[in-house]
Amino acid sequence: MAYNPYGAPAAQGPSAFAPPPQTGAPQPWEASEVIGRAWEIVKVHWVPLVFGMMIGTAAASAPQQVSNFYRGVQHRGQFDLEDPVLIALTAGGALFGWVLQAFFQAGFTKMFITAARGGAPEFAQLFSGGPRFLAMLGGMLLHSILVILGFALLVVPGVILALGLTLYPYYIVERGLGPVEALKASWDATMGHKGKLFVLGLYSLGVALVGLLACCVGMLPAMAVISVAQAVVYVRLTGTDGAAAPPAGYGPPPTYGPPGAWGPPHGGYGPPPGGYGPPPQGYGPPPGGYGPR
């Protein structure tokens, strides 16, 4: 197709990972207010958030359930180190489950960010983690190693690391950062906020306990509230709370139709105000008459 330099720009298709809004100054937040905000969001969008988490969690845990089933049938629930099939199923299930978790974590993160900014999360976002899958997988691995090392040294360094690095998935998904850069960005953004993040963790623990008391049925809504609360903290710290995502593309410019026809003036071409009657002196001879020729 020939290129038309005067044509409208081609419209771009929608993207699951649209360019993020511009960051601003960090906005204030408190743990209790953030939990309340997250609860209000989940009450409105509970269908995609709760059922989305249920689908993603079930899919990520399915490989491990295969090894559990085999162990229950063959060894009555006991782990037999001499069974190579059980060892292969357990190791493979854990590895494949980790991979699936990274894929769905990217989709979860997109849903939580959308909800935290007042948008409507969609089920399609749950399966949109492909572009950020490898970065998320690397981020999960590095995050786990750092936190485990922190707890191996002392409990307090482990807690501080866990709090400071908790926002890395959002920087991977929305900002397009790599694992190392996302962990650094999370650490920088949470400087001066780790105390409030610790309080938020206590509130989150209380929400999880309430979910457990509801015959475990409330665990998924509880986890949705906790996850959305974390996303609210992210958009507050990046100054993007309530910011609308930029458009995915640019529509064509307005068209210019043909000019209008040259119709009669507003009053039309009617007779003059006095009509077309004879002149005041009639149509008689001129004042001097018609002299001899």
Secondary structure as the mmCIF struct_conf table of DSSP 4:
data_model
#
loop_
_struct_conf.conf_type_id
_struct_conf.id
_struct_conf.beg_label_comp_id
_struct_conf.beg_label_asym_id
_struct_conf.beg_label_seq_id
_struct_conf.end_label_comp_id
_struct_conf.end_label_asym_id
_struct_conf.end_label_seq_id
TURN_TY1_P TURN_TY1_P1 PRO A 5 TYR A 6
BEND BEND1 GLY A 7 GLY A 7
HELX_LH_PP_P HELX_LH_PP_P1 ALA A 8 PRO A 14
TURN_TY1_P TURN_TY1_P2 ALA A 16 PHE A 17
HELX_LH_PP_P HELX_LH_PP_P2 ALA A 18 THR A 23
BEND BEND2 ALA A 25 ALA A 25
HELX_LH_PP_P HELX_LH_PP_P3 PRO A 26 PRO A 28
HELX_RH_AL_P HELX_RH_AL_P1 ALA A 31 VAL A 44
BEND BEND3 HIS A 45 HIS A 45
HELX_RH_AL_P HELX_RH_AL_P2 TRP A 46 HIS A 75
TURN_TY1_P TURN_TY1_P3 ARG A 76 GLY A 77
TURN_TY1_P TURN_TY1_P4 LEU A 81 GLU A 82
HELX_RH_AL_P HELX_RH_AL_P3 PRO A 84 ALA A 116
TURN_TY1_P TURN_TY1_P5 ARG A 117 GLY A 118
HELX_RH_AL_P HELX_RH_AL_P4 PHE A 123 LEU A 126
TURN_TY1_P TURN_TY1_P6 PHE A 127 PHE A 127
HELX_RH_3T_P HELX_RH_3T_P1 GLY A 130 ARG A 132
HELX_RH_AL_P HELX_RH_AL_P5 PHE A 133 LEU A 153
HELX_RH_AL_P HELX_RH_AL_P6 VAL A 155 GLY A 164
TURN_TY1_P TURN_TY1_P7 LEU A 165 LEU A 167
HELX_RH_AL_P HELX_RH_AL_P7 TYR A 168 VAL A 173
TURN_TY1_P TURN_TY1_P8 GLU A 174 GLU A 174
BEND BEND4 ARG A 175 ARG A 175
HELX_RH_AL_P HELX_RH_AL_P8 PRO A 179 ALA A 189
TURN_TY1_P TURN_TY1_P9 THR A 190 HIS A 193
HELX_RH_AL_P HELX_RH_AL_P9 LYS A 194 LEU A 213
TURN_TY1_P TURN_TY1_P10 ALA A 214 GLY A 218
HELX_RH_AL_P HELX_RH_AL_P10 MET A 219 LEU A 237
TURN_TY1_P TURN_TY1_P11 THR A 238 GLY A 239
TURN_TY1_P TURN_TY1_P12 ASP A 241 GLY A 242
HELX_LH_PP_P HELX_LH_PP_P4 ALA A 243 PRO A 247
BEND BEND5 ALA A 248 GLY A 249
HELX_LH_PP_P HELX_LH_PP_P5 GLY A 251 THR A 255
HELX_LH_PP_P HELX_LH_PP_P6 PRO A 258 ALA A 261
TURN_TY1_P TURN_TY1_P13 HIS A 266 TYR A 269
TURN_TY1_P TURN_TY1_P14 PRO A 273 GLY A 274
BEND BEND6 TYR A 276 TYR A 276
TURN_TY1_P TURN_TY1_P15 PRO A 280 TYR A 283
TURN_TY1_P TURN_TY1_P16 PRO A 287 GLY A 288
#
